[in-house]
Amino acid sequence: MNRIFLFGLAALLLAAEGMAQTSPPPVLRAMKAELDRTMSGLAGKQPAPYFLSYAVAEVNTTVITATMGGIDVNTTSRSRILDVDLRVGSHALDNTRSIRGVAFEMGRGTRGVEMPSGDDERSLRSIIWSATDKAYKSAAERYGKVLTNLQVKVREEDSSADLSRERAYVSIAPPTDFQFDTAMWRDRVRYLSSLCAGHEHVLMGRVSFQADLLVKYFVNSEGSMIVSSEPIVKMFLIVKSKADDGMSLPLYESYSAYSADRLPSRDQMEKDLRRMLDLCVKLRTAPLMETYSGPAILSGRSAGVFFHEIFGHRVEGHRQKDVNSSQTFKTFLGKKILPAFINVVFDPTKKELNGQDIVGAFEYDDEGIPGKRVVAVEQGVFKSFLMSRSPIQDFPVSNGHGRRQPGLRTVSRQSNLIVEATQTVSIDSLRSALRAECRRQSKEFGLLFEDIQGGFTFTGRTVPNAFNVQPLVVFKIFADGRPDELVRGVDLIGTPLTTFNNIVLAANDLGIFNGVCGAESGGVPVSASSPSLLVSTIEVQKKQKSQAKPPLLPDPTLTSTGGGQP
């Protein structure tokens, strides 16, 4: 039996480019051996598994953090997590089908299982066997509940299959060369954070370096066998102050790349940090912005996050099958939802844009399907959803967007969102158009959302189907040409369809936001890119604020020697 397995595995490896002479990693051998044994051993059970996949994620992380010049975190960790997807029934109907009328299911699916980091195949196979046994029992029990639920509930709105039929993929990537100078980055983190000390009203200055190498192993009963690596290096600059009225005023800058040598230089980071420190102090005395409805410019980064929240989450395919989801764009296929000069694509095959790394790239998604470029909107017309292997009406196969954080259940998720404009104007022209729109609406000023923290959105039917994007830096731009005025204390709110209808113009610039998106399948790296946009009407509401006073005593570094060394 063992020889038959090794021969089959060797044949698969021959199909993997450039890897014919490479011995498969022990963890991959253990996964394949248990998969074959399970599928043959449970073939006679009722119900029998018709599909099984194992995914193992090895996460190697280094984190270095300094606050006000002092190192407070300097750790390296490694974890290995197993996920099991075992299905009984058939592609058309299996144990993963939603059970309608149940608001929350305890223990839905299998959680990730911690595995040892060693290479002893016996211990690895033992853990995989135990997790598989639990997965099968859970799947069989739930499949019975699914069949009962179908009998007692009304006809489903979307009766698409539960698992798409896909071809097998074999790809064994060589190990990634992921090296960086830990001592150099520790010195840089400490030095940059020391620049925050000794500034009046700056309550916190923190700088972090994080290097993650995610190595993924995947096998399934259809014959797929994949080993891939996803490295990401990140730097975070965080500066916080507090206004006299209690409002917390954070500013963030982040840099992301696929290797440490592609991050900006220390001089550039220092320049950005000094700008943040200056702006942080100005924000303390900036006037509070009241509720407002009127024209505004979203900078490229802000527009990217705006599209991520109000559009991206609503075109994730699995939501169209969820009876509790608003399904905002389900009936808009082939219809105009944006101005004709706007295209929106999701492209996990692209690793950089305008010379900058964008971190939503991957070769294979978490279901072993190659990531594919998806044109979601073309000339303003809605064309496609993002698909995992969970089919929906008119979309029977995956387009490589099944993603998850290790340990959670895979669903369709965003990758690199790119907003393209086929007609653009200069930034100066965009500002002039904003002033003209203010005069047309008899508004004293419009708003410029220059930088943004992030946001969230609601996609369910039981709450208002709205979004909240959280800006950090906002300016008033006056219709009469007076100098711009920095303001604080507002969140950008609205509903998707109304806001889309108000996009008027796009600039010829491009802003890129790299970050981690959190949803039901956990945190996954994404990017959002867009030109600056003029929106004819946008609404803001007052930001929630603390009622605690600023510190009663001054920062001790204002009167004592401190700081770091270059």
HUCORWO-V21223 format. One record per pair of residues at least 24 apart in sequence whose C-alpha atoms are under 10 Angstrom apart, sorted by the first residue. I is the first residue (numbers start at 1). J is the second residue. Records with the same first field share a line. If there is no record, write none. Layout:
I->J ; J
This chain:
1->33 ; 37
2->33
5->29 ; 32 ; 33 ; 36 ; 37
6->32 ; 33
8->32
9->33 ; 225
12->169 ; 170 ; 171 ; 172 ; 223 ; 224 ; 225
13->170 ; 171 ; 172 ; 225 ; 226
14->170 ; 171 ; 172
15->169 ; 170 ; 171 ; 172
16->169 ; 170 ; 171 ; 172 ; 173 ; 225 ; 226
17->170 ; 171 ; 172 ; 173 ; 174
18->171 ; 172 ; 173 ; 174
19->171 ; 172 ; 173 ; 174
20->172
22->172 ; 174
24->172 ; 227
25->119 ; 121 ; 217 ; 227
26->118 ; 119 ; 120 ; 121 ; 122 ; 124
27->56 ; 115 ; 117 ; 118 ; 119 ; 120 ; 121 ; 124 ; 125 ; 217
28->54 ; 55 ; 56 ; 121 ; 124 ; 217 ; 218 ; 219 ; 225 ; 226 ; 227
29->121 ; 124 ; 125 ; 219
30->119 ; 120 ; 121 ; 122 ; 123 ; 124 ; 125 ; 126 ; 127 ; 128 ; 129
31->55 ; 56 ; 82 ; 121 ; 124 ; 125 ; 128 ; 129 ; 217 ; 218 ; 219 ; 220 ; 225
32->125 ; 218 ; 219 ; 220 ; 221 ; 223 ; 225
33->121 ; 125 ; 128
34->124 ; 125 ; 126 ; 128 ; 129 ; 132
35->125 ; 128 ; 129 ; 132 ; 219 ; 220 ; 221
36->220 ; 221
37->129
38->129 ; 132 ; 133 ; 136 ; 221
39->86 ; 221
42->136
45->140
46->88 ; 89 ; 140
47->87 ; 88 ; 89 ; 90 ; 136 ; 139 ; 140 ; 141 ; 143 ; 144
48->87 ; 88 ; 89 ; 90 ; 136 ; 140
49->86 ; 87 ; 88 ; 89 ; 90 ; 94 ; 136 ; 139 ; 140 ; 221
50->86 ; 87 ; 88 ; 89 ; 90 ; 91 ; 94 ; 221 ; 222
51->85 ; 86 ; 87 ; 88 ; 89 ; 90 ; 91 ; 94 ; 163 ; 220 ; 221 ; 222
52->84 ; 85 ; 86 ; 87 ; 88 ; 132 ; 135 ; 136 ; 219 ; 220 ; 221 ; 222
53->83 ; 84 ; 85 ; 86 ; 87 ; 132 ; 218 ; 219 ; 220 ; 221 ; 222 ; 223 ; 224 ; 225 ; 367 ; 368
54->82 ; 83 ; 84 ; 85 ; 86 ; 128 ; 132 ; 217 ; 218 ; 219 ; 220 ; 221 ; 225 ; 367
55->81 ; 82 ; 83 ; 84 ; 85 ; 112 ; 216 ; 217 ; 218 ; 219 ; 220 ; 225 ; 226 ; 227 ; 366 ; 367 ; 368 ; 406 ; 407
56->80 ; 81 ; 82 ; 83 ; 84 ; 112 ; 113 ; 114 ; 115 ; 215 ; 216 ; 217 ; 218 ; 219 ; 227 ; 406 ; 407
57->81 ; 82 ; 83 ; 112 ; 114 ; 115 ; 213 ; 214 ; 215 ; 216 ; 217 ; 218 ; 227 ; 228 ; 229 ; 366 ; 405 ; 406 ; 407
58->82 ; 115 ; 117 ; 213 ; 214 ; 215 ; 216 ; 217 ; 229 ; 406
59->212 ; 213 ; 214 ; 215 ; 216 ; 229 ; 230 ; 231 ; 406
60->211 ; 212 ; 213 ; 214 ; 215 ; 231
61->210 ; 211 ; 212 ; 213 ; 214 ; 231 ; 232 ; 233
62->182 ; 209 ; 210 ; 211 ; 212 ; 213 ; 233
63->182 ; 186 ; 208 ; 209 ; 210 ; 211 ; 212 ; 234 ; 235
64->182 ; 185 ; 186 ; 187 ; 189 ; 190 ; 207 ; 208 ; 209 ; 210 ; 211 ; 235
65->185 ; 186 ; 189 ; 190 ; 193 ; 206 ; 207 ; 208 ; 209 ; 210 ; 235 ; 236
66->186 ; 187 ; 188 ; 189 ; 190 ; 191 ; 192 ; 193 ; 194 ; 205 ; 206 ; 207 ; 208 ; 209
67->189 ; 190 ; 191 ; 192 ; 193 ; 194 ; 195 ; 196 ; 197 ; 204 ; 205 ; 206 ; 207 ; 208 ; 238
68->189 ; 190 ; 191 ; 192 ; 193 ; 194 ; 195 ; 196 ; 197 ; 198 ; 203 ; 204 ; 205 ; 206 ; 207 ; 557 ; 562 ; 563 ; 564
69->187 ; 189 ; 190 ; 191 ; 192 ; 193 ; 194 ; 195 ; 196 ; 197 ; 205 ; 206 ; 207 ; 562 ; 563 ; 564 ; 565
70->189 ; 190 ; 191 ; 193 ; 194 ; 206 ; 563 ; 564
71->186 ; 187 ; 189 ; 190 ; 191 ; 193 ; 206 ; 207 ; 208
72->190 ; 206
73->186 ; 208 ; 209
74->182 ; 186 ; 208 ; 209 ; 210
75->210
76->210 ; 211 ; 212
77->212
78->117 ; 212 ; 213 ; 214
79->114 ; 115 ; 116 ; 117 ; 214
80->112 ; 113 ; 114 ; 115 ; 116 ; 117 ; 118 ; 214 ; 215 ; 216 ; 406
81->111 ; 112 ; 113 ; 114 ; 115 ; 116 ; 117 ; 216 ; 406 ; 407
82->110 ; 111 ; 112 ; 113 ; 114 ; 115 ; 127 ; 128 ; 131 ; 217 ; 218 ; 406 ; 407
83->110 ; 111 ; 112 ; 113 ; 114 ; 128 ; 131 ; 132 ; 135 ; 218 ; 406 ; 407 ; 408 ; 409 ; 410
84->109 ; 110 ; 111 ; 112 ; 113 ; 128 ; 131 ; 132 ; 134 ; 135 ; 136 ; 220 ; 407 ; 408 ; 409
85->109 ; 110 ; 132 ; 135 ; 136 ; 139 ; 220 ; 367 ; 409 ; 410
86->110 ; 132 ; 133 ; 134 ; 135 ; 136 ; 137 ; 138 ; 139 ; 140 ; 220 ; 221
87->135 ; 136 ; 138 ; 139 ; 140 ; 143 ; 162 ; 163
88->136 ; 139 ; 140 ; 141 ; 142 ; 143
89->139 ; 140 ; 143 ; 144 ; 162
90->161 ; 162 ; 163
91->160 ; 161 ; 162 ; 163 ; 164 ; 165 ; 390
92->159 ; 160 ; 161 ; 162 ; 163 ; 164 ; 165 ; 391
93->143 ; 146 ; 147 ; 159 ; 160 ; 161 ; 162 ; 163
94->139 ; 140 ; 142 ; 143 ; 144 ; 146 ; 147 ; 161 ; 162 ; 163
95->138 ; 139 ; 140 ; 141 ; 142 ; 143 ; 144 ; 145 ; 146 ; 147 ; 162
96->139 ; 142 ; 143 ; 146 ; 162 ; 163 ; 390
97->142 ; 143 ; 145 ; 146 ; 147 ; 149 ; 150 ; 159 ; 161 ; 162 ; 163 ; 321 ; 390
98->146 ; 149 ; 150 ; 162 ; 321 ; 322 ; 323
99->142 ; 143 ; 145 ; 146 ; 147 ; 148 ; 149 ; 150 ; 153
100->146 ; 149 ; 150 ; 152 ; 153 ; 154 ; 156 ; 322 ; 323 ; 324
101->149 ; 153 ; 323 ; 324
102->149
103->324
107->138
108->138 ; 139 ; 142 ; 409
109->134 ; 135 ; 138 ; 139 ; 142 ; 408 ; 409
110->134 ; 135 ; 136 ; 138 ; 139 ; 407 ; 408 ; 409
111->135 ; 406 ; 407 ; 408 ; 409
112->405 ; 406 ; 407 ; 408 ; 409
113->406 ; 407
114->407
156->321 ; 323
157->320 ; 321 ; 322 ; 323 ; 393
158->320 ; 321 ; 322 ; 323 ; 391 ; 392 ; 393
159->321 ; 391 ; 392 ; 393
160->321 ; 390 ; 391 ; 392 ; 393 ; 394 ; 395 ; 396
161->389 ; 390 ; 391 ; 392 ; 393 ; 396
162->389 ; 390 ; 391 ; 392 ; 396
163->388 ; 389 ; 390 ; 391 ; 392 ; 396 ; 397 ; 398
164->388 ; 389 ; 390 ; 391 ; 392 ; 395 ; 396 ; 397 ; 398
165->222 ; 389 ; 390 ; 391 ; 396 ; 397 ; 398
166->222 ; 224 ; 368 ; 369 ; 389 ; 396 ; 397 ; 398
167->222 ; 223 ; 224 ; 368 ; 369
168->219 ; 220 ; 221 ; 222 ; 223 ; 224 ; 225 ; 226 ; 368 ; 369
169->219 ; 220 ; 222 ; 223 ; 224 ; 225 ; 226 ; 364 ; 368 ; 369 ; 370
170->218 ; 219 ; 223 ; 224 ; 225 ; 226 ; 227 ; 368
171->218 ; 224 ; 225 ; 226 ; 227 ; 228 ; 363 ; 364 ; 368
172->217 ; 218 ; 225 ; 226 ; 227 ; 228
173->215 ; 226 ; 227 ; 228 ; 229
174->227 ; 228 ; 229
175->215 ; 227 ; 228 ; 229
176->213 ; 214 ; 215 ; 228 ; 229 ; 230 ; 231
177->229 ; 231 ; 259
178->211 ; 212 ; 213 ; 229 ; 231 ; 232 ; 233 ; 258 ; 259 ; 260
179->211 ; 259 ; 260 ; 261
180->211 ; 233 ; 259 ; 260 ; 261
181->260 ; 261
182->209 ; 211
185->209 ; 210 ; 235 ; 260 ; 266
187->564 ; 565 ; 566
188->266 ; 269 ; 270 ; 564 ; 565 ; 566
189->235 ; 236 ; 237 ; 266
190->563 ; 564 ; 565 ; 566
191->266 ; 270 ; 563 ; 564 ; 565 ; 566
192->237 ; 266 ; 267 ; 269 ; 270 ; 273 ; 274 ; 563 ; 564 ; 565 ; 566
193->237 ; 238 ; 239 ; 270 ; 273 ; 563 ; 564
194->562 ; 563 ; 564 ; 565 ; 566
195->270 ; 273 ; 274 ; 277 ; 562 ; 563 ; 564 ; 565 ; 566
196->238 ; 239 ; 240 ; 273 ; 274 ; 276 ; 277 ; 557 ; 563
197->555 ; 556 ; 557 ; 558 ; 561 ; 562 ; 563 ; 564
198->554 ; 555 ; 556 ; 557 ; 558 ; 559 ; 560 ; 561 ; 562 ; 563
199->277 ; 278 ; 281 ; 555 ; 557 ; 558
200->241 ; 277 ; 281 ; 554 ; 555 ; 556 ; 557 ; 558
201->240 ; 241 ; 242 ; 243 ; 277 ; 280 ; 281 ; 284 ; 550 ; 551 ; 554 ; 555
202->239 ; 240 ; 241 ; 242 ; 249 ; 250 ; 277 ; 278 ; 280 ; 281 ; 284 ; 555
203->239 ; 240 ; 241 ; 242 ; 248 ; 249 ; 250 ; 550 ; 551 ; 554 ; 555
204->238 ; 239 ; 240 ; 241 ; 242 ; 250
205->237 ; 238 ; 239 ; 240 ; 241 ; 250 ; 251 ; 273 ; 277
206->236 ; 237 ; 238 ; 239 ; 240 ; 252
207->235 ; 236 ; 237 ; 238 ; 239 ; 252 ; 253 ; 254 ; 273
208->234 ; 235 ; 236 ; 237 ; 238 ; 254
209->233 ; 234 ; 235 ; 236 ; 237 ; 254 ; 255 ; 260
210->234 ; 235 ; 236 ; 256 ; 260
211->235 ; 256 ; 257 ; 258 ; 259 ; 260
212->258 ; 259
213->258
214->406
216->364 ; 365 ; 366 ; 406
217->366 ; 368
218->364 ; 366 ; 367 ; 368
219->367 ; 368
220->367 ; 368
224->367 ; 368 ; 369
225->368
226->364 ; 368 ; 369
227->364 ; 368
228->362 ; 363 ; 364 ; 365
229->362 ; 363 ; 364
230->258 ; 359 ; 361 ; 362 ; 363
231->257 ; 258 ; 259 ; 260 ; 359
232->256 ; 257 ; 258 ; 259 ; 260 ; 357 ; 359 ; 525
233->257 ; 258 ; 259 ; 260 ; 261 ; 262 ; 263 ; 359
234->258 ; 259 ; 260 ; 263 ; 514 ; 515
235->260 ; 263 ; 264 ; 269
236->269
237->269 ; 270 ; 272 ; 273 ; 276
238->273 ; 276 ; 277
239->273 ; 276 ; 277 ; 279 ; 280
240->276 ; 277 ; 280 ; 281
241->277 ; 280 ; 281 ; 282 ; 283 ; 284 ; 550
242->280 ; 281 ; 283 ; 284 ; 285 ; 546 ; 548 ; 549 ; 550 ; 551
243->280 ; 281 ; 282 ; 283 ; 284 ; 285 ; 286 ; 546 ; 549 ; 550
244->284 ; 285 ; 547 ; 548 ; 549 ; 550 ; 551
245->284 ; 285 ; 288 ; 545 ; 546 ; 547 ; 548 ; 549 ; 550
246->284 ; 545 ; 546 ; 547 ; 548 ; 549 ; 550
247->284 ; 288 ; 488 ; 489 ; 543 ; 544 ; 545 ; 546 ; 547 ; 548 ; 549 ; 550
248->284 ; 489 ; 544 ; 545 ; 546 ; 547 ; 548 ; 550
249->280 ; 281 ; 283 ; 284 ; 472 ; 473 ; 488 ; 489 ; 545
250->276 ; 280 ; 283 ; 453 ; 472 ; 473
251->276 ; 277 ; 279 ; 280 ; 283 ; 451 ; 452 ; 453 ; 471 ; 472 ; 473
252->276 ; 451 ; 452 ; 453 ; 472
253->451 ; 452 ; 453
254->513 ; 514 ; 515
255->356 ; 357 ; 513 ; 514 ; 515
256->356 ; 357 ; 358 ; 359 ; 513 ; 514 ; 515 ; 527
257->351 ; 352 ; 356 ; 357 ; 358 ; 359 ; 514
258->351 ; 352 ; 357 ; 358 ; 359 ; 361
259->357
262->355 ; 356 ; 357
263->356 ; 357
264->356
279->473 ; 486
280->473
282->486 ; 487
283->472 ; 473 ; 474 ; 486 ; 487 ; 488 ; 489
284->487 ; 488
285->486 ; 487 ; 488
286->475 ; 485 ; 486 ; 487 ; 488 ; 489
287->485 ; 486 ; 487 ; 488 ; 489
288->486 ; 487 ; 488 ; 489 ; 490 ; 542 ; 543
289->474 ; 475 ; 476 ; 486 ; 487 ; 488 ; 489 ; 490 ; 491 ; 540 ; 541 ; 542 ; 543
290->487 ; 488 ; 489 ; 490 ; 540 ; 541 ; 542 ; 543
291->489 ; 490 ; 491 ; 492 ; 539 ; 540 ; 541 ; 542 ; 543
292->446 ; 447 ; 490 ; 492 ; 537 ; 538 ; 539 ; 540 ; 541 ; 542
293->443 ; 446 ; 447 ; 536 ; 537 ; 538 ; 539 ; 540 ; 541
294->437 ; 438 ; 441 ; 442 ; 443 ; 444 ; 445 ; 446 ; 447 ; 535 ; 536 ; 537 ; 538 ; 539 ; 540
295->433 ; 434 ; 435 ; 436 ; 437 ; 438 ; 441 ; 443 ; 445 ; 446 ; 447 ; 448 ; 502 ; 503 ; 504 ; 534 ; 535 ; 536 ; 537 ; 538 ; 539
296->431 ; 434 ; 435 ; 437 ; 438 ; 445 ; 446 ; 447 ; 448 ; 449 ; 475 ; 476 ; 477 ; 503 ; 533 ; 534 ; 535 ; 536 ; 537 ; 538 ; 539
297->430 ; 431 ; 433 ; 434 ; 446 ; 447 ; 448 ; 449 ; 450 ; 474 ; 475 ; 477 ; 503 ; 505 ; 506 ; 507 ; 532 ; 533 ; 534 ; 535 ; 536 ; 537 ; 538
298->447 ; 448 ; 449 ; 450 ; 451 ; 452 ; 471 ; 474 ; 506 ; 530 ; 531 ; 532 ; 533 ; 534 ; 535
299->427 ; 448 ; 449 ; 450 ; 451 ; 452 ; 506 ; 507 ; 509 ; 510 ; 511 ; 512 ; 530 ; 531 ; 532 ; 533 ; 534
300->419 ; 449 ; 450 ; 451 ; 506 ; 507 ; 508 ; 509 ; 510 ; 511 ; 512 ; 513 ; 528 ; 529 ; 530 ; 531 ; 532 ; 533
301->449 ; 450 ; 451 ; 452 ; 453 ; 454 ; 510 ; 511 ; 512 ; 513 ; 514 ; 527 ; 528 ; 529 ; 530 ; 531 ; 532
302->448 ; 449 ; 450 ; 451 ; 452 ; 453 ; 454 ; 469 ; 470 ; 471 ; 472 ; 511 ; 512 ; 513 ; 528 ; 529 ; 530 ; 531 ; 532 ; 533
303->419 ; 449 ; 450 ; 451 ; 452 ; 469 ; 510 ; 511 ; 512 ; 513 ; 528 ; 529 ; 530 ; 531 ; 532 ; 533 ; 534
304->417 ; 418 ; 419 ; 452 ; 510 ; 511 ; 512 ; 513 ; 514 ; 527 ; 528 ; 529 ; 530 ; 531 ; 532 ; 533
305->417 ; 452 ; 453 ; 454 ; 455 ; 456 ; 469 ; 470 ; 512 ; 513 ; 514 ; 515 ; 527 ; 528 ; 529 ; 530
306->452 ; 454 ; 455 ; 456 ; 467 ; 468 ; 469 ; 470 ; 492 ; 493 ; 496 ; 528 ; 530
307->344 ; 417 ; 418 ; 419 ; 496 ; 500 ; 528 ; 529 ; 530
308->414 ; 415 ; 416 ; 417 ; 418 ; 419 ; 454 ; 455 ; 456 ; 457 ; 517 ; 526 ; 527 ; 528 ; 529
309->454 ; 455 ; 456 ; 457 ; 458 ; 466 ; 467 ; 468 ; 469 ; 496 ; 517 ; 528
310->455 ; 456 ; 457 ; 458 ; 459 ; 465 ; 466 ; 467 ; 468 ; 469 ; 494 ; 495 ; 496 ; 497 ; 499 ; 500
311->344 ; 376 ; 417 ; 457 ; 467 ; 496 ; 497 ; 500
312->344 ; 345 ; 346 ; 376 ; 385 ; 386 ; 413 ; 414 ; 415 ; 417 ; 528
313->386 ; 412 ; 413 ; 414 ; 456 ; 457 ; 458 ; 459 ; 519
314->385 ; 386 ; 457 ; 458 ; 459 ; 496
315->376 ; 382 ; 384 ; 385 ; 386 ; 387 ; 412 ; 413 ; 414
316->384 ; 385 ; 386 ; 387 ; 388 ; 401 ; 402 ; 411 ; 412 ; 413 ; 414
317->384 ; 385 ; 386 ; 387 ; 388 ; 389 ; 390 ; 391 ; 392 ; 393 ; 395 ; 398 ; 401 ; 402 ; 411 ; 412 ; 413
318->385 ; 386 ; 387 ; 388 ; 389 ; 390 ; 391 ; 392 ; 402 ; 411 ; 412 ; 413
319->385 ; 392 ; 411 ; 412 ; 459 ; 460
320->385 ; 391 ; 392 ; 393
321->390 ; 391 ; 392 ; 393
322->460
323->460 ; 461
324->459 ; 460 ; 461 ; 462
325->458 ; 459 ; 460 ; 461 ; 462 ; 465
326->458 ; 459 ; 460 ; 461 ; 462 ; 463 ; 464 ; 465
327->459 ; 460 ; 461
328->459 ; 460 ; 465 ; 496 ; 497
329->382 ; 384 ; 385 ; 496 ; 497
330->382 ; 384 ; 385 ; 393
331->382
332->381 ; 382 ; 383 ; 384
333->376 ; 377 ; 381 ; 382 ; 383 ; 384 ; 385 ; 394
334->377 ; 378 ; 380 ; 381 ; 382 ; 383 ; 384
335->377 ; 380 ; 381 ; 382 ; 383
336->377 ; 378 ; 379 ; 380 ; 381 ; 382 ; 383 ; 501
337->377 ; 378 ; 379 ; 380 ; 381 ; 382 ; 496 ; 497 ; 498 ; 500 ; 501
338->377 ; 378 ; 379 ; 380 ; 381 ; 382 ; 497 ; 499 ; 500 ; 501 ; 502 ; 503 ; 504
339->378 ; 379 ; 380 ; 381 ; 421 ; 500 ; 501 ; 502 ; 503 ; 504 ; 505
340->377 ; 378 ; 379 ; 380 ; 381 ; 421 ; 422 ; 423
341->378 ; 379 ; 380 ; 420 ; 421 ; 422 ; 423 ; 424 ; 504 ; 505 ; 506
342->377 ; 378 ; 379 ; 380 ; 381 ; 419 ; 420 ; 421 ; 422 ; 423 ; 503 ; 505 ; 506
343->375 ; 376 ; 377 ; 378 ; 379 ; 380 ; 381 ; 382 ; 418 ; 419 ; 420 ; 421 ; 422
344->374 ; 375 ; 376 ; 377 ; 378 ; 379 ; 380 ; 381 ; 382 ; 383 ; 417 ; 418 ; 419 ; 420 ; 421 ; 529 ; 530
345->373 ; 374 ; 375 ; 376 ; 377 ; 378 ; 384 ; 415 ; 416 ; 417 ; 418 ; 419 ; 420
346->371 ; 372 ; 373 ; 374 ; 375 ; 376 ; 377 ; 385 ; 386 ; 401 ; 414 ; 415 ; 416 ; 417 ; 418 ; 419 ; 527 ; 528
347->371 ; 372 ; 373 ; 374 ; 375 ; 400 ; 401 ; 414 ; 415 ; 416 ; 417 ; 418 ; 527
348->372 ; 373 ; 374 ; 400 ; 401 ; 414 ; 415 ; 416 ; 417 ; 526 ; 527
349->373 ; 415 ; 416
350->415 ; 416
351->416
352->416
353->418 ; 510 ; 511 ; 512 ; 529
354->510 ; 511 ; 512
356->512
357->512 ; 514 ; 527
358->415 ; 416 ; 417 ; 512 ; 513 ; 514 ; 515 ; 525 ; 526 ; 527 ; 528 ; 529
359->415 ; 416 ; 513 ; 514 ; 515 ; 516 ; 524 ; 525 ; 526 ; 527 ; 528
360->414 ; 415 ; 416 ; 417 ; 514 ; 515 ; 516 ; 517 ; 524 ; 525 ; 526 ; 527 ; 528
361->415 ; 416 ; 525 ; 526 ; 527
362->400 ; 401 ; 415 ; 416 ; 525
363->400
364->400 ; 401 ; 402 ; 403
365->399 ; 400 ; 401 ; 402 ; 403 ; 404 ; 410 ; 412 ; 413 ; 415
366->400 ; 401 ; 402 ; 403 ; 404 ; 405 ; 406 ; 409 ; 410 ; 411 ; 412
367->398 ; 400 ; 401 ; 402 ; 403 ; 404 ; 410 ; 411
368->400 ; 402
369->398 ; 399 ; 400 ; 401 ; 402
370->398 ; 399 ; 400 ; 401 ; 402
371->398 ; 399 ; 400 ; 401 ; 402 ; 415
372->398 ; 399 ; 400 ; 401 ; 415
373->399 ; 400 ; 401 ; 415 ; 416
374->399 ; 400 ; 401 ; 415 ; 417
375->418
376->417
377->419 ; 420
378->420
379->420 ; 421 ; 422
385->412
386->411 ; 412 ; 413 ; 414 ; 415
387->411 ; 412 ; 413 ; 414
388->412 ; 413
402->521
403->521 ; 522 ; 523 ; 524 ; 525
404->518 ; 519 ; 520 ; 521 ; 522 ; 523 ; 524 ; 525
405->518 ; 519 ; 520 ; 521 ; 522 ; 523 ; 524 ; 525
406->521 ; 522 ; 523 ; 524
407->521 ; 522
408->520 ; 521 ; 522 ; 523
409->520 ; 521 ; 522
410->520 ; 521 ; 522
411->519 ; 520 ; 521 ; 522
412->521
413->517 ; 518 ; 519 ; 520 ; 521 ; 524 ; 526
414->517 ; 524 ; 525 ; 526 ; 527 ; 528
415->517 ; 524 ; 525 ; 526 ; 527 ; 528
416->513 ; 514 ; 525 ; 526 ; 527 ; 528 ; 529
417->512 ; 513 ; 526 ; 527 ; 528 ; 529 ; 530
418->510 ; 512 ; 527 ; 528 ; 529 ; 530 ; 531
419->510 ; 528 ; 529 ; 530 ; 531
420->506 ; 508 ; 510 ; 529 ; 530 ; 531
421->505 ; 506 ; 507 ; 508 ; 509 ; 530 ; 531 ; 532 ; 533
422->506 ; 508
423->505 ; 506 ; 507 ; 508
424->505 ; 506 ; 507 ; 508 ; 509 ; 531 ; 532 ; 533
425->505 ; 506 ; 507 ; 508 ; 509 ; 532
426->506 ; 507 ; 508 ; 509 ; 532
427->506 ; 507 ; 508 ; 509 ; 531 ; 532 ; 533
428->507
429->505 ; 506 ; 507
430->504 ; 505 ; 506 ; 507 ; 508 ; 532 ; 533 ; 534
431->477 ; 478 ; 479 ; 507 ; 534
432->477 ; 479 ; 481
433->479 ; 504 ; 505 ; 534 ; 536
434->477 ; 478 ; 479 ; 504 ; 505 ; 534 ; 535 ; 536
435->477 ; 478 ; 479 ; 480 ; 481
436->479 ; 480
437->479 ; 504 ; 534 ; 535 ; 536 ; 537
438->477 ; 478 ; 479 ; 480 ; 536 ; 537
439->478 ; 479 ; 480
440->479
441->536 ; 537
442->479
443->478 ; 479
444->476 ; 477 ; 478 ; 479 ; 480
445->475 ; 476 ; 477 ; 478 ; 479 ; 480 ; 481 ; 482 ; 484 ; 485
446->475 ; 476 ; 477 ; 478 ; 479 ; 484 ; 535 ; 536 ; 537 ; 538
447->474 ; 475 ; 476 ; 477 ; 478 ; 484 ; 485 ; 486 ; 487 ; 534 ; 535 ; 538 ; 540
448->473 ; 474 ; 475 ; 476 ; 477 ; 484 ; 485 ; 486 ; 532 ; 534
449->473 ; 474 ; 475 ; 476 ; 492 ; 532
450->474 ; 475 ; 532
451->513
452->491 ; 513
453->513
454->513 ; 515 ; 516 ; 517
455->491 ; 492 ; 493 ; 517
456->493 ; 517 ; 518 ; 519
457->493 ; 494 ; 495 ; 496
458->495
464->494 ; 495
465->494 ; 495 ; 496
466->493 ; 494 ; 495 ; 496 ; 497
467->491 ; 492 ; 493 ; 494 ; 495 ; 496
468->492 ; 493 ; 494 ; 495 ; 540 ; 541
469->493 ; 494 ; 540
470->540 ; 543
471->543
488->542 ; 543
489->540 ; 541 ; 542 ; 543 ; 544 ; 545
490->539 ; 540 ; 541 ; 542 ; 543 ; 544
491->539 ; 540 ; 541 ; 542 ; 543 ; 544
492->538 ; 539 ; 540 ; 541 ; 542 ; 543
493->538 ; 539 ; 540 ; 541
494->538 ; 539 ; 540 ; 541
495->538 ; 539
498->537 ; 538
499->535 ; 536 ; 537 ; 538 ; 539
500->535
501->535 ; 536 ; 537
502->534 ; 535 ; 536 ; 537 ; 538
503->533 ; 534 ; 535 ; 536 ; 537 ; 538
504->533 ; 534 ; 535 ; 536 ; 537
505->531 ; 532 ; 533 ; 534 ; 535 ; 536
506->530 ; 531 ; 532 ; 533 ; 534 ; 535
507->531 ; 532 ; 533 ; 534
508->532 ; 533
509->533
